[in-house]
Structures are given as C-alpha cells and as structure tokens.
Amino acid sequence: MCHLVLLMPIVGLAVFFVLPLPEALVAYLVIAAATALLYGAIIRAMRRTVVTGREALLGAHGTVKRVGPGGLLLHLRGELWTAQAVGFTVGSPQPGEDVVITEIVGNRLIVGPLL
C-alpha cells in the first residue's frame, strides 16, 4: 500500500486528459511538488540512526556502578548491565567513571575508555 504513493506523478498524468492544458499543468506541478516533499521525508526517515536493539547500544556511553571479580556493573539508559573492560591503560575503570560500549558479546557489554 505504501508503494502506491510512489506512483503519484504517473497517476497525476490523468489530469491532462480531464483538464485544459494550462490548468492541467498547474495541477500536475502541484502534484509533483507534493511528491518531491514526500520523497524527501521518506529519505530522511530512512537515514535516521537506529534507536533500538543491539545496534543502538554500540557507541553509547554508560557509567560504571561497581567493579568486581566478574567484571563491571554498568548503568546505561536506566538499566544495569554486566560489562568487561578492555583498553584501559591503568587497571579497570573506577565506579562513577564514564565508558563507551565498543562491542556486545551475548548479554555482556565490552567497554572501553571514553575519549
């Protein structure tokens, strides 16, 4: 059904059979302009970044809540996640430190230092 909108310029050609040429030209230009605006909105919507799922977590920033032998407890977007620290020059991050998610392995986040 949504693909029918893409046919608006072709369906708009029917106005040339119904109306005199000057009026049909104006009506068709209005249809073409509306179609161009609609296409622009569709393209912008398709270029938006992912906001849900695994892909949305990559590159997100979180705060370390606790450091333990099993890894880190990370606060991210109102949720607590288990995480593993990679790429830190001195030990592991301390509670309260901000980190960035670089990878996801199962339900465990791999985090690195915030640059």
C-alpha positions in Angstrom: 0.0 0.0 0.0 2.8 2.5 0.9 4.4 1.9 -2.5 1.3 3.4 -4.2 2.5 6.8 -3.1 5.5 6.5 -5.4 3.1 6.3 -8.3 1.6 9.8 -7.7 3.4 11.5 -10.6 2.2 8.8 -13.0 -1.3 8.9 -11.7 -1.2 12.7 -11.9 -0.8 12.5 -15.7 -4.5 11.7 -15.8 -5.2 15.4 -15.2 -4.0 16.1 -18.7 -7.0 14.1 -20.1 -9.5 15.8 -17.9 -8.5 19.5 -17.7 -7.3 22.0 -20.3 -3.6 22.2 -20.8 -2.8 25.3 -18.7 -4.9 24.1 -15.7 -3.6 20.6 -16.0 0.0 21.8 -16.0 -0.6 23.8 -12.8 -2.3 20.8 -11.1 0.5 18.4 -12.2 3.2 20.8 -10.9 1.4 20.8 -7.5 1.2 17.0 -7.5 4.9 16.8 -8.5 5.9 19.3 -5.7 3.9 17.3 -3.1 5.6 14.1 -4.3 9.0 15.7 -4.0 8.3 16.8 -0.5 7.0 13.3 0.4 10.1 11.6 -1.1 12.3 13.9 0.9 10.5 13.0 4.1 10.9 9.3 3.2 14.6 9.6 2.6 15.2 11.5 5.8 13.3 8.8 7.8 15.4 6.0 6.2 18.7 7.8 7.1 17.9 8.1 10.8 20.1 6.2 13.2 19.0 3.1 14.9 17.4 3.8 18.3 16.5 0.3 19.5 18.2 -3.1 19.7 21.8 -4.2 19.8 22.9 -1.7 17.2 21.8 1.2 19.3 24.0 0.2 22.2 27.2 0.4 20.2 28.9 3.7 20.8 26.6 4.6 23.8 28.0 6.0 27.0 27.5 4.4 30.4 28.6 4.9 34.0 30.4 2.2 36.0 28.5 1.4 39.2 30.5 -1.4 40.6 33.8 -3.2 39.9 34.0 -6.8 40.9 35.8 -10.1 40.1 33.2 -11.0 37.5 33.6 -7.7 35.7 31.8 -4.4 35.8 28.3 -3.4 36.6 27.3 -0.6 34.2 24.4 1.8 34.3 23.2 2.5 30.8 19.9 4.2 29.8 18.3 3.4 33.1 19.4 -0.3 33.1 22.2 -2.2 34.8 24.4 -4.3 32.5 27.3 -6.6 33.2 30.4 -5.5 31.3 34.0 -6.3 30.7 36.6 -3.5 30.4 39.1 -3.6 27.6 41.7 -1.0 26.6 42.2 0.8 29.8 45.9 1.8 30.5 45.8 1.6 34.3 43.7 -1.3 35.6 40.0 -1.1 35.2 37.6 1.8 35.4 36.5 3.1 38.8 32.9 3.5 40.0 31.4 6.7 38.6 33.7 6.7 35.6 32.1 7.1 32.1 32.8 4.5 29.5 31.8 3.7 25.9 30.3 0.5 24.6 32.6 -0.9 21.9 31.2 -4.5 21.4 28.5 -6.8 22.6 29.1 -10.5 23.3 25.9 -12.3 24.3 24.4 -10.2 27.1 27.8 -8.8 28.2 29.0 -5.4 27.0 32.6 -4.8 26.2 33.5 -1.3 27.2 36.5 1.0 26.6 37.7 4.3 27.8 35.7 7.4 26.9 37.9 9.5 24.7 
